[in-house]
């Protein structure tokens, strides 16, 4: 990523001409914000059908980057705003940090990374340059001082990435993944790599890296950078995540058929973007809605599992320089706060009306629907959720005057919900497949949980538990639905179960988990302590494993054995 056109921070390099490059490609539209009068009549859209059984990609999260050397570090309060998940927070669950070429620089982003982990976020890292002694200059077109990694230094570079991974782990941050190179195909100001060089490094050296490996992070999702990886079985075996940036990438280029054909077992992440530009204020409205469409298409058309912004705090970013959430940030939060890591995108009618975009996600029995109305008139929108019962529905809206504002509770009747989508707005709906109270979207990972009522109630038949897993090579997410099948209300609850050998919880939501392995207790948090007769609460966690992906065989709720569905 090149730097933006704001006043440079200390040590911040001048902007190379990404903007001129993309402008010649017609990739950065000029948008003028205008205020339009709402249409007098409310338009009606076709029904948007949601199918929770038709599962697509597993979501790893939404987030952004910090780069203390170039843009200054986040403050303690800003870290909590970025990675917290309550009202007034962004709800980010992914943090990207740089890999410094000098070990003396590695501590710069550590404080933010540690706090992000404490709040349940996934952290990954990207390098811009290897250590200077590993590179050489060469002539590339008109650039006489182009830089590349020497072939003789490939093994040393892999060790450099390993050393950074070890440093972060020793300081409390287990990196989820590390990249081979940031934007190897747009590297006038850093290190160039050809696709052949990346394939060679992956084949010969990436297998020694002690965490997941990301490549190629092309600046514009140029498929000629990633196709050779997918077409080389040895290189592909040594990469875990195909990473891409979306600067100027047209929506028509979002789908990736070759990845769908050959990427089984691999992840697909969008690891950097700002959109639609870095010159306008992030509070420009309704331009901020363009971010919503961009995220929708990244999830639905491209089927990315992660969506990562450039600088978290910037005049054009999700957080303004004063630490307040911008309009672009509020739009991102409509996804990030409610579509949590481990949720799975499910089939939904993507475009039920002109300027209306819908995507849906499932975590256990929780269903999240994100609906964007870019039109200048309100839209009456019906959603039908296949095989769903009647249930409460919570919703939050962002428009010209509101930022992720909670709305009055409503209900879904036999899987059907009809709502008004305000003009130029984004709304997120959260409901349950199994009925009962509206589920809460807030994840909780805290070393010091809030006090909760003493467990009581729940007389009658034993509670029912449903446990679902989505696993990959060395990790998994688990969704747990707990239903009170008794005749009285449960006031405070603790679910106890034993994780199979080799499994260890790294983060969780809607409960506090102690300890991280062995005999685990998942205890309610303040907002879901009460479980009425017939009601269901959805909780979940992310964990690592060493090859054993078995499920727990027995559960107790407040000491009462549960029926496992």
HUDA-V163781 format. One record per residue. SS is DSSP state (H for helix, E for strand, C for the rest). D_FIRST is the distance of its C-alpha to the first C-alpha in Angstrom with 2 decimals. Layout:
# HUDA-V163781
ss = {SS | SS}
d_first = {D_FIRST | D_FIRST}
This chain:
# HUDA-V163781
ss = {C | C | C | C | C | C | C | C | C | C | C | C | C | C | C | C | C | H | H | H | H | H | H | H | C | C | C | C | C | C | C | C | C | C | C | C | C | C | C | C | C | C | E | E | C | C | C | E | E | E | E | E | E | E | E | E | E | E | C | C | E | E | E | E | E | C | C | H | H | H | H | C | C | C | C | H | H | H | H | H | H | H | H | C | C | C | C | C | C | C | C | C | C | E | E | E | E | E | E | C | C | C | H | H | H | C | C | C | C | H | H | H | H | H | H | H | H | H | C | C | C | E | E | E | E | E | E | C | C | C | C | H | H | H | E | E | E | E | E | E | C | C | E | E | E | E | E | E | E | C | H | H | H | H | H | H | H | H | H | H | H | H | H | H | H | H | H | H | H | H | C | C | C | C | C | C | E | E | E | C | C | C | C | C | C | C | C | C | C | C | E | E | C | C | H | H | H | H | H | H | H | H | H | H | C | H | H | H | C | C | C | E | E | E | E | E | E | E | C | C | C | C | H | H | H | H | H | H | H | H | C | C | H | H | H | H | H | C | C | C | E | E | E | E | E | C | C | C | C | C | H | H | H | C | C | C | H | H | H | H | H | H | C | C | C | C | E | E | E | E | E | E | C | C | C | C | C | C | C | C | C | C | C | C | C | C | C | C | H | H | H | H | H | H | H | H | H | H | H | H | C | C | C | C | C | E | E | E | E | E | E | C | E | C | C | C | C | C | E | C | C | C | C | C | E | C | H | H | H | H | H | H | H | H | H | H | C | C | C | C | C | C | C | E | E | E | E | E | C | C | C | C | E | C | C | E | E | E | E | E | E | E | E | C | C | E | E | E | E | E | E | E | E | C | C | C | C | C | E | E | E | E | E | E | E | C | C | C | C | C | E | E | E | E | E | E | E | E | C | C | C | C | C | C | E | E | C | C | C | E | E | E | E | C | C | E | E | E | E | E | E | C | C | C | E | E | E | E | E | E | E | E | C | C | C | C | C | C | C | C | C | C | C | C | C | C | C | C | C | C | C | C | C | C | C | C | C | C | C | E | C | C | C | E | E | E | E | E | E | E | E | C | C | C | E | E | E | E | E | E | E | E | E | C | C | E | C | C | C | E | E | C | C | E | E | E | E | E | C | C | C | C | C | E | E | E | E | E | E | C | C | E | E | E | C | C | C | C | E | E | E | E | E | C | C | H | H | H | C | E | E | C | C | C | C | E | E | E | E | E | E | E | E | E | C | C | C | C | C | C | C | C | C | C | E | E | E | C | C | E | E | C | E | E | C}
d_first = {0.00 | 3.77 | 6.48 | 8.92 | 12.40 | 14.33 | 16.43 | 14.48 | 15.28 | 17.12 | 15.27 | 12.18 | 11.15 | 11.84 | 9.66 | 9.61 | 11.18 | 8.85 | 11.43 | 14.26 | 13.25 | 13.12 | 16.10 | 18.15 | 17.61 | 18.86 | 15.93 | 15.60 | 19.14 | 20.72 | 22.42 | 25.29 | 26.46 | 30.18 | 32.83 | 35.03 | 38.44 | 38.77 | 40.99 | 44.48 | 44.68 | 42.60 | 41.33 | 42.00 | 39.54 | 40.38 | 40.57 | 37.39 | 38.50 | 36.83 | 37.73 | 36.99 | 38.36 | 35.87 | 32.93 | 29.51 | 26.40 | 26.40 | 23.83 | 21.92 | 20.53 | 18.17 | 15.88 | 12.74 | 10.88 | 12.39 | 11.32 | 14.64 | 14.02 | 11.52 | 12.89 | 16.17 | 17.51 | 19.06 | 22.81 | 25.26 | 26.06 | 22.47 | 21.99 | 25.11 | 24.04 | 20.76 | 22.44 | 26.02 | 27.52 | 30.38 | 30.94 | 28.43 | 25.73 | 22.52 | 23.63 | 20.26 | 21.00 | 17.65 | 15.56 | 12.42 | 12.42 | 11.08 | 13.56 | 14.62 | 15.99 | 19.12 | 21.28 | 22.23 | 18.86 | 19.06 | 21.03 | 18.60 | 17.30 | 20.56 | 22.45 | 20.07 | 19.79 | 23.59 | 24.26 | 22.03 | 24.08 | 27.26 | 26.48 | 26.01 | 22.24 | 20.59 | 18.08 | 15.73 | 13.45 | 10.64 | 10.86 | 8.82 | 12.31 | 15.88 | 18.59 | 19.43 | 22.77 | 21.42 | 19.62 | 21.21 | 20.48 | 21.39 | 21.60 | 19.35 | 20.76 | 20.84 | 18.46 | 21.04 | 18.99 | 16.56 | 16.10 | 16.95 | 18.58 | 22.35 | 24.29 | 26.66 | 24.02 | 22.92 | 25.33 | 24.45 | 20.73 | 21.83 | 23.95 | 21.15 | 19.29 | 22.74 | 23.44 | 20.42 | 21.60 | 25.10 | 24.21 | 22.63 | 25.62 | 28.08 | 26.69 | 27.00 | 23.70 | 24.06 | 20.63 | 20.75 | 18.45 | 16.20 | 13.69 | 14.44 | 11.01 | 7.32 | 6.88 | 10.16 | 10.88 | 8.28 | 8.79 | 10.69 | 9.53 | 9.71 | 11.90 | 12.92 | 14.80 | 17.12 | 18.20 | 21.50 | 20.11 | 18.34 | 21.67 | 23.62 | 21.73 | 22.17 | 25.79 | 26.81 | 24.83 | 22.90 | 26.26 | 26.73 | 23.75 | 25.33 | 23.10 | 21.48 | 19.01 | 15.91 | 14.92 | 13.40 | 10.14 | 10.12 | 7.54 | 10.75 | 13.16 | 14.84 | 17.99 | 19.00 | 16.43 | 17.96 | 21.50 | 22.61 | 21.85 | 23.90 | 26.56 | 27.05 | 28.99 | 28.54 | 24.76 | 24.70 | 27.03 | 24.63 | 21.58 | 21.76 | 18.75 | 17.18 | 13.60 | 11.68 | 9.01 | 10.90 | 9.38 | 12.79 | 14.53 | 18.18 | 20.19 | 22.47 | 19.91 | 19.36 | 22.41 | 22.30 | 25.96 | 25.48 | 23.81 | 26.73 | 29.07 | 27.86 | 25.57 | 28.44 | 27.83 | 24.03 | 21.52 | 18.95 | 15.94 | 13.20 | 10.65 | 7.90 | 8.49 | 9.92 | 13.12 | 14.89 | 13.13 | 12.06 | 15.31 | 17.97 | 19.22 | 18.61 | 22.42 | 23.02 | 25.47 | 25.96 | 22.44 | 21.22 | 23.18 | 20.68 | 18.43 | 21.54 | 22.03 | 18.47 | 19.00 | 22.48 | 21.50 | 18.85 | 21.78 | 24.59 | 23.50 | 20.75 | 22.40 | 19.31 | 20.43 | 17.53 | 15.30 | 12.47 | 10.95 | 8.00 | 10.11 | 13.68 | 15.32 | 14.39 | 16.54 | 14.83 | 14.36 | 17.04 | 18.49 | 19.44 | 19.52 | 23.16 | 22.44 | 23.88 | 22.61 | 21.57 | 22.70 | 19.38 | 19.76 | 23.34 | 22.48 | 20.14 | 23.01 | 25.41 | 23.81 | 22.67 | 25.97 | 28.18 | 26.56 | 26.48 | 25.38 | 27.98 | 28.89 | 29.19 | 28.47 | 31.82 | 33.04 | 33.34 | 34.13 | 30.67 | 31.81 | 35.38 | 35.46 | 33.67 | 30.63 | 31.25 | 28.86 | 29.98 | 28.66 | 30.55 | 30.19 | 32.76 | 33.08 | 36.65 | 38.86 | 36.34 | 34.95 | 32.09 | 31.83 | 28.96 | 30.16 | 28.43 | 30.68 | 28.94 | 32.36 | 34.40 | 37.31 | 37.87 | 38.24 | 40.81 | 39.11 | 40.99 | 39.40 | 41.47 | 40.53 | 42.41 | 44.94 | 44.14 | 46.82 | 47.24 | 44.87 | 43.50 | 40.22 | 37.89 | 35.33 | 32.72 | 31.59 | 28.99 | 30.02 | 30.35 | 32.41 | 31.56 | 28.67 | 29.20 | 32.90 | 35.41 | 38.06 | 41.67 | 42.26 | 43.54 | 44.69 | 44.28 | 47.66 | 48.08 | 44.43 | 44.33 | 42.52 | 42.61 | 40.52 | 39.49 | 35.80 | 35.60 | 34.29 | 30.55 | 29.96 | 28.49 | 30.96 | 30.78 | 34.09 | 35.02 | 38.30 | 40.21 | 41.70 | 44.74 | 45.79 | 46.54 | 44.44 | 40.96 | 38.53 | 36.18 | 32.47 | 31.80 | 30.94 | 32.57 | 31.77 | 33.65 | 35.54 | 38.11 | 38.99 | 40.90 | 44.65 | 45.91 | 49.43 | 51.74 | 51.66 | 54.60 | 55.84 | 55.21 | 58.81 | 59.68 | 58.04 | 55.15 | 51.52 | 49.48 | 46.12 | 43.71 | 41.10 | 38.34 | 35.73 | 32.52 | 31.93 | 29.60 | 29.88 | 30.08 | 29.76 | 30.98 | 31.26 | 34.72 | 35.98 | 39.41 | 41.66 | 44.69 | 47.57 | 50.56 | 53.48 | 56.01 | 58.17 | 56.97 | 53.74 | 51.76 | 50.87 | 48.35 | 47.45 | 46.27 | 45.43 | 46.21 | 45.34 | 44.80 | 41.57 | 42.39 | 41.99 | 38.49 | 36.76 | 35.04 | 33.49 | 30.04 | 29.66 | 31.76 | 32.48 | 35.63 | 37.60 | 37.64 | 37.96 | 39.98 | 39.97 | 36.99 | 39.26 | 42.92 | 44.97 | 42.49 | 43.37 | 41.22 | 42.47 | 42.07 | 40.07 | 41.47 | 40.67 | 42.05 | 45.05 | 47.56 | 48.13 | 50.86 | 53.16 | 51.42 | 47.96 | 44.91 | 41.98 | 38.78 | 37.00 | 34.70 | 32.65 | 30.11 | 31.46 | 31.23 | 34.02 | 35.33 | 36.68 | 39.06 | 38.03 | 41.44 | 41.91 | 44.05 | 47.61 | 49.02 | 48.09 | 50.12 | 49.58 | 51.43 | 53.44 | 54.48 | 53.70 | 51.43 | 51.84 | 48.83 | 48.15}
